[in-house]
Amino acid sequence: MYKLIRSLLFRLPAEFSHDVALKAMRLCERMGVLGVIAANTKLNSTPKTVMGIEFPHAVGLAAGLDKNADYADALQALGFGWLELGTVTPRPQPGNPKPRMFRLASDKGIINRLGFNNKGIDHLLSQLSNRKRRGIVGINIGKNADTPLSDANEDYLIGLRKSYPVADYIAINISSPNTPGLRSLQYGEELDSLLGALVAEREALQKAHARHVPLAVKLAPDMSEDELTLCCSKLLAHKIDGVIATNTTFDRERVAGSRYAGETGGLSGAPLTEKACSTLAQIKRQVGDSMAIIGVGGIMTGRDAAARLEAGADLIQLYSGFIYEGPALIESALKEIAEASGSASGKRAAERTE
Ligand SMILES: Cc1cc2nc3c(=O)[nH]c(=O)nc-3n(C[C@H](O)[C@H](O)[C@H](O)COP(=O)(O)O)c2cc1C
C-alpha cells in the first residue's frame, strides 16, 4: 500500500509531496483512520528507560519532519515510540529559497538545505498543548539565521527556557549544515561556552520546575576523529545527558554522478548509513556508558536499526527511511531489534551454561 502512495508522491517535487503527505496523514488521523490501522498493527515494543525517561520502544521520529508540532498526533498514531520535534528557533523564519529539497531516488537519499524554516517556538508549544495523544516528546532547538554567531547562546537559552516545562528531553542542534556557521559551535571555546551556559541555566530551571529535563547534543558526521574525540570530552566534562548521532552530511562520495548530487545541503538516507554508524561507534568508544546515544542516519531497514543498537545506540530515529519505506519500517526495525536482542541474550545464557 505504501509503495503505491510513494510512487504517486514521488512524482511531485520533494518538498511539496512532503507537505501533501503530512497533511493527508493528519486528515486520516482526525478521521480516525490511522488509529484503526495502528490498532491492527502488532508492534514488537519493549519499553526502554534512557536518560531517566521511559520510552515505549526504541524507535523514534528524527527532527525536521515535523518542525512545528503540526502533525504530532498523526505521527504518533503511526507507531513511533516518541517524537523529536523541531528544529525550532526563537522567532519564526522562512528558511532558504525554494527549491531546497531534492530526492536522490536511485540512491535512496535526500539532499536538503531548508535552513530551519519554522513557525517559531511559541507556535510549537501551543501546538503541543493542543495534542490529543500524550507521548514522549523531545524538542530540538536551534538559532535564528539572522542571529549573529556571537549571540547564538542567547537563542539556545530562549529555546531551553521555553521548552523546559513541556519537553521530555531537549535536543541541542549544533550540526545543521544549512545555517551558516552553526557547525562551528561543535568545537573549542564556542562549544564550551554554549554547554556551560545551557547547563547553568538548566540547573536553575531544574530547581524552579522540580524536574530534571535531559539535554542531548546533536552532532554532524563530518568531524575528523580528533575533532570528535575532543567534542565528546567536552560533552562528558559538562555532564550532558545524551548525544544524537548524526545529522546530515556534506560528503557526496556515495552519490558521485547522481542527479542532484551537486546541490548544496545535507545528504541523508542510504548514502549516510555507514558514515553515521561508524561515527556513532566512535562516540560509543569515547563516552562508554556515561551518556545515552541516540542513533540516526541512514537507517533504511530493520537490519540497519539492529546494527545501530549493536554499534552502541540506546535508541534510534528515522527520517529518510520513513520517507522511502513508510511506517512499515517502524515495525521491521522493532522486529529485528527484538530478534537481535533475543539472540544476544540467548548467546549469553549459552555461554553461562558452558
Ligand atoms: C528534509 C530534512 C529536514 C531536516 N531537518 C532537520 C532539522 O530541522 N533539525 C535536525 O536536527 N535535523 C534535521 N534533519 C536531519 C535528520 O533529523 C537526520 O538527522 C538526518 O536526516 C539523518 O537521518 P536519515 O538518514 O534517517 O534521514 C533533516 C533531514 C531532512 C532530510
The ligand as a Gaussian input file, in Angstrom:
#p B3LYP/6-31G(d) Opt

LIG

0 1
 C       14.334000      17.370000       4.828000
 C       15.103000      17.214000       6.106000
 C       15.000000      18.193000       7.100000
 C       15.716000      18.048000       8.291000
 N       15.597000      18.984000       9.264000
 C       16.239000      18.831000      10.448000
 C       16.066000      19.755000      11.497000
 O       15.310000      20.715000      11.395000
 N       16.773000      19.545000      12.643000
 C       17.611000      18.475000      12.824000
 O       18.205000      18.327000      13.904000
 N       17.773000      17.572000      11.844000
 C       17.107000      17.722000      10.678000
 N       17.265000      16.803000       9.691000
 C       18.215000      15.686000       9.894000
 C       17.514000      14.419000      10.390000
 O       16.928000      14.593000      11.647000
 C       18.527000      13.255000      10.463000
 O       19.498000      13.549000      11.428000
 C       19.235000      13.013000       9.136000
 O       18.335000      13.168000       8.067000
 C       19.840000      11.614000       9.066000
 O       18.837000      10.635000       9.216000
 P       18.166000       9.877000       7.969000
 O       19.268000       9.393000       7.101000
 O       17.322000       8.805000       8.578000
 O       17.332000      10.889000       7.265000
 C       16.556000      16.923000       8.490000
 C       16.658000      15.946000       7.485000
 C       15.941000      16.073000       6.313000
 C       16.058000      15.012000       5.258000

